[in-house]
Amino acid sequence: MKTALVIGGGVAGCAASHQLMQLGGWNVTLVEAAPFLGAGLRTFHYGGHPYTFGPRHFLTQNRRVYDYMNAICPLRSCAEHQFVTYVERDNAFYNYPIHEDDIARMPDRDKIAAERQAATGVAAAKNLEEYWIGSVGRTLYEKFIDKYNKKMWLVDDNSEIDTFNWSPKGVTIKSGPRAAWDTAISAYPYAADGYNRYFDIATVGVNVLLSTRIERYDIPNRTVWIKGEKKSYDLIVSTVSPDELFERCYGELRFIGRDFHKIVFPTEHVFPEHVYFLYYANDEPFTRLVEYKKFTHHKSPTSLVGMEIPSLNGKHYPLPFKADQELARKYLELMPDNVYSVGRAGSYRYGLDVDDCLEQAMVMATQIKEGGRDYPVPLEIWR
Ligand SMILES: Cc1cc2nc3c(=O)[nH]c(=O)nc-3n(C[C@H](O)[C@H](O)[C@H](O)COP(=O)(O)OP(=O)(O)OC[C@H]3O[C@@H](n4cnc5c(N)ncnc54)[C@H](O)[C@@H]3O)c2cc1C
C-alpha cells in the first residue's frame, strides 16, 4: 500500500482523503491541529441554534461537485437568497452586484448617470479603486466598494489593492434577474448538523490525528516529524499556508482573519424572507451578518445571527496584493512531485470556495490515477 499524509482537516483535507480512499491502495493519515474536523464548515450550537463560522452555503457552477456533496449530505436549494448590501448614506439595502433597478431609485441617480457617462473604463486601471471608479464612477464606488474593501483587507487606501480580477466576479453593474449568482446552484445541507456527516464519511478508514501539528518538514523528501517521530510518505497533500512547509524561507505569507460573534434575537425572524445574509459597506466594523435559521430551518421563537469582523486572527483570506501572490507563487513552485498544495490557504487564492476545494481533490485523484501531469486542470492546482 502507498502512504499519503494529508495536512489540515478542513473541507479540502477531508475531500482529498476521501478521493484517495476511493482510489484504493492508499494508507491515508490526516493531521488536524484542532480537536475536530471541518474547520469553519463544522456546525456547532449556541442557544440550541445550529451555526457555522460564516454562511458557508454551497454555491457552485459545477454539477459534478454538487452531485458528490448532495449524495453524502443531501442539499436543500437556497436559490431564493438575495445578495444585498446596506448603504448607510441612502439608508437603503441594495442588491450586490450593483443593480440598474437600484440605481434608478437612488436619490443621486442623476449624478451617478453623469459619472457613468464620463467613466474612463478599466483598461488602464492599476488598482481596485481605479478599476471601480473607471467602471461605475465615484459615487457608486463610495457607496459599495470603498469602505467595504478597506475594512475587509485592513488597508487605509484601496489603491494598495493592486489586483482586482477577483472582484466583482466579472460584473460591475447588473440588469435583469436580481439573484446575484443566478446561474449557480445555491444550496445548504438539510441535516440539522449541516456538513458534519461529510467529514465523518470522507474520513472513513483514514488514520485521523486530531489536536496534532507537524513539528518539522522536509518537503523535498516528503518527510515530516509528528509527535517526535520522523515519517516519510509517498504522497503529501497540504491544505495549510505553503510558507509553513518551507520554514518561511522567503518570508511569511500574510492573511486576513475573522473575529466571529454570535447574537440571539428575541424574535422568530430577523431578516426579510429571502435574505439569508447581509453585507455592510460603511463604517461599521463588521462585513457580514448571517441569520442561520434561513439555511438550517431550525425551529425556535428566537433567531441566531452571526457577525464577522475582519481581524488578524486566523488564516482565512489570502491577500489579493501582487507582492503577496508572487511570494505565494515562489513557495508553490518549490512543491516537488507528489506534493500537492490545495484548499484556500494551500492555493493562496481568495475566492477559492467549498466547491473549488472539492473540485481540486477530484482533479488530484484523476491525476494520481492517470499518472500524468498533462491532465487538463480546470483550476490552478499545485503539486
Ligand atoms: C468566514 C468565511 C465564510 C465563508 N463562506 C463561504 C460560503 O458561504 N460558501 C463557500 O463556498 N465558501 C465560503 N467560504 C470559503 C470556504 O469555506 C473555504 O474556501 C474552505 O472552507 C476552505 O477549506 P480548506 O480546507 O482549504 O481550509 P480550512 O477550512 O481553513 O481548513 C484548514 C484546516 O487546517 C488546519 N490546520 C492549519 N494549520 C495546520 C497545521 N499546521 N497542522 C495541522 N492542521 C492545520 C486548520 O485547523 C483547519 O482545520 C468562507 C470562508 C470564510 C473564512
The ligand as a Tripos MOL2 file, in Angstrom:
@<TRIPOS>MOLECULE
LIG
   53    58     1     0     0
SMALL
NO_CHARGES

@<TRIPOS>ATOM
      1 C1        -15.9240   33.3970    7.1750 C.3       1 LIG1
      2 C2        -15.9520   32.5860    5.8950 C.ar      1 LIG1
      3 C3        -17.1670   32.3180    5.2660 C.ar      1 LIG1
      4 C4        -17.1890   31.5640    4.0930 C.ar      1 LIG1
      5 N1        -18.3850   31.2950    3.4930 N.ar      1 LIG1
      6 C5        -18.4150   30.5410    2.3650 C.ar      1 LIG1
      7 C6        -19.6360   30.2270    1.7260 C.ar      1 LIG1
      8 O1        -20.6970   30.6580    2.1630 O.2       1 LIG1
      9 N2        -19.5990   29.4070    0.6310 N.ar      1 LIG1
     10 C7        -18.4180   28.9140    0.1340 C.ar      1 LIG1
     11 O2        -18.4400   28.1430   -0.8520 O.2       1 LIG1
     12 N3        -17.2550   29.2290    0.6800 N.ar      1 LIG1
     13 C8        -17.2230   30.0110    1.7960 C.ar      1 LIG1
     14 N4        -16.0360   30.3180    2.3740 N.ar      1 LIG1
     15 C9        -14.8200   29.7500    1.7990 C.3       1 LIG1
     16 C10       -14.6890   28.2650    2.1290 C.3       1 LIG1
     17 O3        -15.3680   27.9570    3.3110 O.3       1 LIG1
     18 C11       -13.2320   27.8810    2.1980 C.3       1 LIG1
     19 O4        -12.6670   28.0930    0.9390 O.3       1 LIG1
     20 C12       -12.9960   26.4350    2.5850 C.3       1 LIG1
     21 O5        -13.7010   26.0950    3.7360 O.3       1 LIG1
     22 C13       -11.5100   26.2240    2.7460 C.3       1 LIG1
     23 O6        -11.2910   24.9290    3.2060 O.3       1 LIG1
     24 P1         -9.8070   24.4480    3.4790 P.3       1 LIG1
     25 O7         -9.8960   23.0360    3.9080 O.co2     1 LIG1
     26 O8         -8.9430   24.8130    2.3360 O.co2     1 LIG1
     27 O9         -9.2920   25.3600    4.6670 O.3       1 LIG1
     28 P2         -9.7710   25.4550    6.1990 P.3       1 LIG1
     29 O10       -11.2360   25.2890    6.2870 O.co2     1 LIG1
     30 O11        -9.1590   26.7040    6.7110 O.co2     1 LIG1
     31 O12        -9.0820   24.2130    6.8440 O.3       1 LIG1
     32 C14        -7.7180   24.1570    7.1120 C.3       1 LIG1
     33 C15        -7.5370   23.2300    8.2890 C.3       1 LIG1
     34 O13        -6.1550   23.0580    8.5180 O.3       1 LIG1
     35 C16        -5.9220   23.0840    9.9130 C.3       1 LIG1
     36 N5         -4.5170   23.4910   10.1030 N.ar      1 LIG1
     37 C17        -3.9870   24.7080    9.8710 C.ar      1 LIG1
     38 N6         -2.6630   24.6650   10.0910 N.ar      1 LIG1
     39 C18        -2.3780   23.3920   10.4780 C.ar      1 LIG1
     40 C19        -1.1890   22.7010   10.8200 C.ar      1 LIG1
     41 N7         -0.0310   23.3240   10.8300 N.pl3     1 LIG1
     42 N8         -1.2710   21.4030   11.1250 N.ar      1 LIG1
     43 C20        -2.4480   20.7500   11.1140 C.ar      1 LIG1
     44 N9         -3.6130   21.3380   10.7820 N.ar      1 LIG1
     45 C21        -3.5610   22.6360   10.4600 C.ar      1 LIG1
     46 C22        -6.9210   24.0810   10.4480 C.3       1 LIG1
     47 O14        -7.1780   23.8810   11.8140 O.3       1 LIG1
     48 C23        -8.1310   23.7780    9.5780 C.3       1 LIG1
     49 O15        -8.9600   22.7980   10.1540 O.3       1 LIG1
     50 C24       -15.9840   31.0730    3.5390 C.ar      1 LIG1
     51 C25       -14.7690   31.3460    4.1770 C.ar      1 LIG1
     52 C26       -14.7460   32.0870    5.3440 C.ar      1 LIG1
     53 C27       -13.4350   32.3700    6.0050 C.3       1 LIG1
@<TRIPOS>BOND
     1     1     2 1
     2     2     3 ar
     3     2    52 ar
     4     3     4 ar
     5     4     5 ar
     6     4    50 ar
     7     5     6 ar
     8     6     7 ar
     9     6    13 1
    10     7     8 2
    11     7     9 ar
    12     9    10 ar
    13    10    11 2
    14    10    12 ar
    15    12    13 ar
    16    13    14 ar
    17    14    15 1
    18    14    50 ar
    19    15    16 1
    20    16    17 1
    21    16    18 1
    22    18    19 1
    23    18    20 1
    24    20    21 1
    25    20    22 1
    26    22    23 1
    27    23    24 1
    28    24    25 2
    29    24    26 1
    30    24    27 1
    31    27    28 1
    32    28    29 2
    33    28    30 1
    34    28    31 1
    35    31    32 1
    36    32    33 1
    37    33    34 1
    38    33    48 1
    39    34    35 1
    40    35    36 1
    41    35    46 1
    42    36    37 ar
    43    36    45 ar
    44    37    38 ar
    45    38    39 ar
    46    39    40 ar
    47    39    45 ar
    48    40    41 1
    49    40    42 ar
    50    42    43 ar
    51    43    44 ar
    52    44    45 ar
    53    46    47 1
    54    46    48 1
    55    48    49 1
    56    50    51 ar
    57    51    52 ar
    58    52    53 1
@<TRIPOS>SUBSTRUCTURE
     1 LIG1         1 GROUP 0 **** ****
